[in-house]
Structures are given as C-alpha cells and as structure tokens.
Amino acid sequence: MKNYQLTIVAISLLCLLLGLSTLTSQATTTFTRSTIIGIDQAQHTLTFRTLEGQSWTLPVADPNILTKEQLSQGDQVSIELDLTDSISKIIKLAEQPRFEPTQSLNEEVRP
C-alpha cells in the first residue's frame, strides 16, 4: 500500500513539473515603442532605446530578422526577447504623421 501511494505522489509531481516547464518556456519580455539606435550586421546585434530611456544592445536570435523588416536607425519598433535575452521578434511600427497647420485659425480663408 505504501509503494502505491509513493508511486501516485511521484507521478503527480512529475506531471506538475512538466506543466510548469511548459508554462515558463513561453515567457518573453517585450519592449514597445522603442527606438533603434544602431544595427551591427556583423555581430548580429541591435542597439535600441526603450520608452523609459534605457539603452540596450542585444543579440538577434535570427540574423534574418534585421533584413526582413528593413530596419534603420531612428525607426520606432516593438521588440520581443526570448528567455536567453536574444531578440526573437521585431515589429516596425507605423510612422506617426506630424500635424503641421497650413494656416492659422485667425486668418481668413479666401478662394
């Protein structure tokens, strides 16, 4: 009877550990609205500034990411890191059009 209980406990713990490892393997870190400061194609690294003002230089998990998105210095991006702190995904954000008034509100509109 004691061996039976011990077996049940061991199987339960094994299932619990397998479930936890599956959950933690999907964890990532994302930096949204970051600005690219530099791209080093030779070293496969990307330097970016976060929205909070921190600068990071991190390796890219897949070097093709740098060319696929056609990235350049000054681009606004969202960056996703894997568990090894390598960049696993980069999304180039749409450029925000700047509003420039063509006339002041006090001017008369003439045809």
MOCORKA-V977880 format. One record per run of one state. SS is the DSSP state (A for helix, B for strand, O for the rest). FROM is the first residue (numbers start at 1). LEN is the number of residues. If there is no record, write none. Layout:
ss: (SS & SS)
from: (FROM & FROM)
len: (LEN & LEN)
//
This chain:
ss: (O & A & O & B & O & B & O & B & O & A & O & B & O & B & O)
from: (1 & 2 & 25 & 29 & 41 & 45 & 50 & 55 & 61 & 64 & 69 & 76 & 82 & 87 & 93)
len: (1 & 23 & 4 & 12 & 4 & 5 & 5 & 6 & 3 & 5 & 7 & 6 & 5 & 6 & 19)
//
